[in-house]
Amino acid sequence: MSDRYLAFANSAAGRRLLRTLGLPTPVRLERWLPGRSRTLDGALLLGGDGALLESLPGFAHKLSGELYADRPERFGLPCWRRTDDARLKALVFDASGLSRFEQLGELRTFFQPELKHLAPCPRLLVLGRAPESLDDPQAASVQRALEGFTRSLGKEVRRGGCVQLLYVGEGAEPRLEGALRFFLSPKSAYVSGQVLRLAPCAAQVKDWTRPLAGKTALVTGASRGIGAAIAETLARDGAEVVLLDVPAAADALAALAARFGGSALTLDICSEDAPARLVEALPEGIDILVHNAGITRDKTLAKMNEAQWEAVIEVNLQAPHLLTQALLQAGKLREQGRVVLIASISGIAGNPGQSNYATSKAGLIGLAQAWAPTLAGRGISINAVAPGFIETRMTAAMPLALREAGRRMNALGQGGLPQDVAETVAWLAQPGSGAVSGQVLRVCGQSLLGA
Ligand SMILES: NC(=O)c1ccc[n+]([C@@H]2O[C@H](COP(=O)([O-])OP(=O)(O)OC[C@H]3O[C@@H](n4cnc5c(N)ncnc54)[C@H](O)[C@@H]3O)[C@@H](O)[C@H]2O)c1
């Protein structure tokens, strides 16, 4: 559904009027277009004092054709000096070396001079060490403080900018390339204010132009909306995709499968024989499992009947659990497998009228957290992706006032697109993304709802 406010804010007259009235002027976000190969179109500045920075120059030249360091004679890179016509597109600050409160000011010193002069849709990234990995209380506190800084900067940065914090574990440095290829590129257009932990992971992408080559993926609820975008994006990245949806969606499913060169599987994931049928339909097994199928039956709890409650729990939570369990028991989820559960920010923040839905989506986050340690032994990762307001049929059906509130109540002032969720899933599905497991990644434009 078209966002008329966004279109108006991006017209010359609209921008003038909205600025005069002091109203927000969301920008059109840059997105990854077919045929693109470079992560960044613009200058990348590397700075900070930790040990993590040492691992960046080895691959950073593959991300941007214009690399700078924050001080002279560093990594053989030119030192950044802003001029009137030169603007930074991305900044990466290694804060892992900060351990005293008085050093926190280095964040301000590094970012502040550039904030009013950034290129459109800039990418800002802070690197640190997970507080729980540090023994010294002050050092742990300083690293935890990075969260407050990052989330605030995400809410301040203008022109479609996104800011993230990555806590990088000892030995996880080689996984930074995959993470930066996602977080510094337009693939993460609608991801901001996020905090993720990277752990060591043996697998790595071999060909960055087709990072999922040789992998087989199953996507549930793939006949339309977010599921169709996920299937398309996984296929773009080289995966062979099995698209699953209810029998009533057979025609749309077959058409999409033909378009992406994948195969279609009609199955109601709640039917009693669904686990057995799924196992039978995947004789060779799969590497990537995306539980996207989901429904809403919105009512306040006072008015919700048993059928509305049960249907949502069954489709959104119970079926993903039973199907994953069946695939694991039958050995159909291969070593180094990647499982992604599509949750929702409702499952994090709660939402009036969605107690059933929020319960199911919070339960999915619980599944990711509970399963991650067990699956780690086989190199399998499992994560939840929590979309905020995404422009789909589901949100087009919302009452106007709620829809407008959902679109604007985030740091980017607009709804996301199915592609934004799909790019995030595709990144988590990569071999090297086994570095992330048992975590939740929100695709919500840094929604003001929830943490
Ligand atoms: N649209 C949003 O803003 C938004 C926000 C947060 C989370 N999500 C989640 O993202 C996922 C996709 O959302 P969407 O907006 O594309 O929804 P959608 O309604 O357009 O698509 C959901 C798909 O799931 C399929 N499905 C439903 N029940 C099924 C069953 N029993 N067996 C097999 N397939 C079944 C449907 O046929 C449909 O194709 C859902 O899990 C949803 O909860 C969406």
The ligand as an SDF file (V2000), in Angstrom:
LIG
                    3D

 44 48  0  0  0  0  0  0  0  0999 V2000
    3.2170   -7.4410    7.9640 N   0  0  0  0  0  0  0  0  0  0  0  0
    3.7700   -7.0080    9.0790 C   0  0  0  0  0  0  0  0  0  0  0  0
    3.8420   -5.8050    9.3430 O   0  0  0  0  0  0  0  0  0  0  0  0
    4.3460   -7.9890   10.0660 C   0  0  0  0  0  0  0  0  0  0  0  0
    4.8850   -7.4910   11.2380 C   0  0  0  0  0  0  0  0  0  0  0  0
    5.4380   -8.3620   12.1560 C   0  0  0  0  0  0  0  0  0  0  0  0
    5.4660   -9.7240   11.8880 C   0  0  0  0  0  0  0  0  0  0  0  0
    4.9200  -10.1950   10.7400 N   0  0  0  0  0  0  0  0  0  0  0  0
    4.9690  -11.6590   10.5320 C   0  0  0  0  0  0  0  0  0  0  0  0
    5.5560  -11.9320    9.2690 O   0  0  0  0  0  0  0  0  0  0  0  0
    5.0010  -13.1340    8.7220 C   0  0  0  0  0  0  0  0  0  0  0  0
    4.4420  -12.8670    7.3270 C   0  0  0  0  0  0  0  0  0  0  0  0
    3.5190  -11.8110    7.4040 O   0  0  0  0  0  0  0  0  0  0  0  0
    2.7440  -11.2220    6.1290 P   0  0  0  0  0  0  0  0  0  0  0  0
    2.3910   -9.8320    6.4690 O   0  0  0  0  0  0  0  0  0  0  0  0
    3.5020  -11.5120    4.9050 O   0  0  0  0  0  0  0  0  0  0  0  0
    1.4080  -12.1070    6.2230 O   0  0  0  0  0  0  0  0  0  0  0  0
    0.4590  -12.6840    5.0830 P   0  0  0  0  0  0  0  0  0  0  0  0
   -0.8480  -12.9300    5.7300 O   0  0  0  0  0  0  0  0  0  0  0  0
    0.5040  -11.8530    3.8550 O   0  0  0  0  0  0  0  0  0  0  0  0
    1.1650  -14.0780    4.7390 O   0  0  0  0  0  0  0  0  0  0  0  0
    1.1420  -15.1710    5.6270 C   0  0  0  0  0  0  0  0  0  0  0  0
    1.2220  -16.4470    4.8190 C   0  0  0  0  0  0  0  0  0  0  0  0
    1.1660  -17.5500    5.7270 O   0  0  0  0  0  0  0  0  0  0  0  0
    0.3310  -18.5350    5.1550 C   0  0  0  0  0  0  0  0  0  0  0  0
   -0.2510  -19.3980    6.1810 N   0  0  0  0  0  0  0  0  0  0  0  0
   -1.1150  -19.0410    7.1570 C   0  0  0  0  0  0  0  0  0  0  0  0
   -1.5160  -20.1180    7.8410 N   0  0  0  0  0  0  0  0  0  0  0  0
   -0.8670  -21.1870    7.3090 C   0  0  0  0  0  0  0  0  0  0  0  0
   -0.8790  -22.5810    7.5680 C   0  0  0  0  0  0  0  0  0  0  0  0
   -1.6460  -23.0940    8.5340 N   0  0  0  0  0  0  0  0  0  0  0  0
   -0.1100  -23.3830    6.8110 N   0  0  0  0  0  0  0  0  0  0  0  0
    0.6730  -22.8740    5.8210 C   0  0  0  0  0  0  0  0  0  0  0  0
    0.7100  -21.5690    5.5230 N   0  0  0  0  0  0  0  0  0  0  0  0
   -0.0560  -20.7230    6.2510 C   0  0  0  0  0  0  0  0  0  0  0  0
   -0.7620  -17.7190    4.4660 C   0  0  0  0  0  0  0  0  0  0  0  0
   -1.4730  -18.4950    3.5130 O   0  0  0  0  0  0  0  0  0  0  0  0
    0.0480  -16.6010    3.8550 C   0  0  0  0  0  0  0  0  0  0  0  0
    0.5000  -16.8960    2.5660 O   0  0  0  0  0  0  0  0  0  0  0  0
    3.9170  -13.5870    9.7180 C   0  0  0  0  0  0  0  0  0  0  0  0
    4.4690  -14.5500   10.5910 O   0  0  0  0  0  0  0  0  0  0  0  0
    3.6070  -12.3190   10.4920 C   0  0  0  0  0  0  0  0  0  0  0  0
    3.1000  -12.5960   11.7660 O   0  0  0  0  0  0  0  0  0  0  0  0
    4.3600   -9.3620    9.8280 C   0  0  0  0  0  0  0  0  0  0  0  0
  1  2  1  0
  2  3  2  0
  2  4  1  0
  4  5  1  0
  4 44  2  0
  5  6  2  0
  6  7  1  0
  7  8  2  0
  8  9  1  0
  8 44  1  0
  9 10  1  0
  9 42  1  0
 10 11  1  0
 11 12  1  0
 11 40  1  0
 12 13  1  0
 13 14  1  0
 14 15  2  0
 14 16  1  0
 14 17  1  0
 17 18  1  0
 18 19  2  0
 18 20  1  0
 18 21  1  0
 21 22  1  0
 22 23  1  0
 23 24  1  0
 23 38  1  0
 24 25  1  0
 25 26  1  0
 25 36  1  0
 26 27  1  0
 26 35  1  0
 27 28  2  0
 28 29  1  0
 29 30  1  0
 29 35  2  0
 30 31  1  0
 30 32  2  0
 32 33  1  0
 33 34  2  0
 34 35  1  0
 36 37  1  0
 36 38  1  0
 38 39  1  0
 40 41  1  0
 40 42  1  0
 42 43  1  0
M  CHG  2   8   1  16  -1
M  END
$$$$
